Amino acid sequence: MGKVISVANQKGGVAKSTTTLNLGVGLARQGKKVLLIDADPQGSLTASLGYVEPDDIGTTLATIMMNIINDEEIAEDEGILHHEEQVDLLPANIELSALEVTMSNVMSRELIMKEYIDTMRSRYDYILIDCMPSLGMMTINALVASDTVLIPVQAAYLPVKGLQQLIRTISMVKKRLNRKLTIHGILLTMVDFRTNYAKDIASRVRETYGSKISIFENVIPLSVKVAEASAEGKSIYCHCPNGKVSMAYENLTQEVLENEK
Ligand SMILES: Nc1ncnc2c1ncn2[C@@H]1O[C@H](COP(=O)(O)OP(=O)(O)OP(=O)(O)O)[C@@H](O)[C@H]1O
């Protein structure tokens, strides 16, 4: 049975999509069967895999969730795009925003994504969900459907502060809706090792949360190569195979695999 990991943080721009993509492709490079789910109406994960006009895609996560709400049949592989880097993608676009509003009147609305993901678990080793930057119903759906949460945190003061709210939401979901949910770990992203500030933040996160939540040993360095890779619709391994970000995501992949043992 596949493992489901939500990549979540309500703060925008902390490298959720970048991490989902490069951890996902990293796992695929280790021979794992991987499904990436874009659960953000901005469609950044979808776009950074080269599907540059997400709003033109006909079948997305919103379509699938709407089918579940309407109790309609979902064909095998419906909406799934097969990327050349050996990962599958269920894309997202702006329709997901409209769906989130519609869902306010739906019975058991927190369980819609879980219903879909549970049917996909037997087909994949890993299912990674790129959450949107909010703690609304779509993120709750992702947390309910997941086994663990990976929390990317940009090495800066404010995002570190916002973590408490996310941790509280995860605890509530665990208590009321998904008892087996755990926090996989905090991943420090966009770390600029040239500055002492970044090092201070890293040690501060370790001091504040290290006793309660595990923090990935590997951190992701800041590099302009990341934006270049997503503009090309490729993973960092393809765009800059010997660069520091590529190595960092490869090491993170190993750490995630080690955690399974
Ligand atoms: N290690 C890095 N070094 C430099 N830039 C990075 C790095 N990781 C991500 N970025 C850039 O930061 C921006 C935000 O990244 P990304 O889209 O992955 O974040 P996000 O948390 O998914 O954003 P949102 O909350 O808007 O969905 C992008 O422009 C991306 O190219």
The ligand as a Gaussian input file, in Angstrom:
#p B3LYP/6-31G(d) Opt

LIG

0 1
 N       15.846000      26.356000      -3.167000
 C       15.358000      27.415000      -3.819000
 N       16.166000      28.419000      -4.208000
 C       15.693000      29.499000      -4.876000
 N       14.422000      29.662000      -5.214000
 C       13.546000      28.707000      -4.855000
 C       13.956000      27.529000      -4.135000
 N       12.868000      26.761000      -3.924000
 C       11.828000      27.408000      -4.474000
 N       12.229000      28.569000      -5.034000
 C       11.397000      29.565000      -5.736000
 O       10.520000      30.155000      -4.796000
 C        9.252000      30.387000      -5.398000
 C        8.185000      29.653000      -4.580000
 O        8.424000      28.246000      -4.707000
 P        7.217000      27.217000      -4.757000
 O        6.258000      27.592000      -5.839000
 O        7.803000      25.867000      -4.768000
 O        6.582000      27.531000      -3.335000
 P        5.115000      27.166000      -2.795000
 O        5.239000      27.084000      -1.314000
 O        4.598000      25.988000      -3.509000
 O        4.308000      28.441000      -3.253000
 P        2.686000      28.649000      -3.114000
 O        2.436000      28.748000      -1.675000
 O        2.458000      29.919000      -3.869000
 O        2.048000      27.449000      -3.733000
 C        9.342000      29.900000      -6.823000
 O        9.602000      31.001000      -7.642000
 C       10.515000      28.949000      -6.818000
 O       11.193000      28.909000      -8.062000

